[in-house]
Amino acid sequence: MYKGWLPSVIGVIPYVGLNFAVYETLKANLMESYGEQLANRERFLPSHVCVCAYMCVCVCEYVSHVTMRAQAVLRAVVMVKDLDASVTGG
């Protein structure tokens, strides 16, 4: 089974929750306030705000996610080198 699935799942949960909450709230408020008078560029505002909110809130989590993956890769490399050394006798 894939060993890196837990950090991936943990990394997706805050993003999805934040994205859904911010996007739906902003979209509902904009549609309630302006209705069909919104221009195309204004319709993209909720998604842009979601990206900014994600970058502000979830970057620390992303950094820890990447660090965990890097440490797992380094452990795997060390294990392969140790296995190779034991097989070749060196």
C-alpha positions, 0 to 999 in steps of 0.5 A, a space after each residue: 500500500 502507498 505509504 505517503 497517502 496520509 500526508 496527502 489526505 491531511 493536506 487536502 482536508 484544510 484546503 477543501 474546507 477553506 475553499 468551500 466555505 470561502 467560495 460559497 459564502 462570497 459567491 452567495 453574498 455577491 449574487 445577493 448584492 448584485 444579482 445578474 449585474 456582475 461582470 465576468 471579471 467580478 465572477 472570478 473574485 470568489 475563486 481569487 479570494 479562495 486562493 489568497 486565503 489558502 496561501 495565507 492559512 495552508 502554506 505552513 501545513 503544505 511546508 510540513 507536508 513536503 518536509 514529511 515526504 522528503 524525510 520519507 524519501 531520505 529514509 528510503 534511500 538510506 534503507 536501499 544503500 544499507 540493503 545494497 551494502 549488506 548484499 554486496 558485502 561492502 
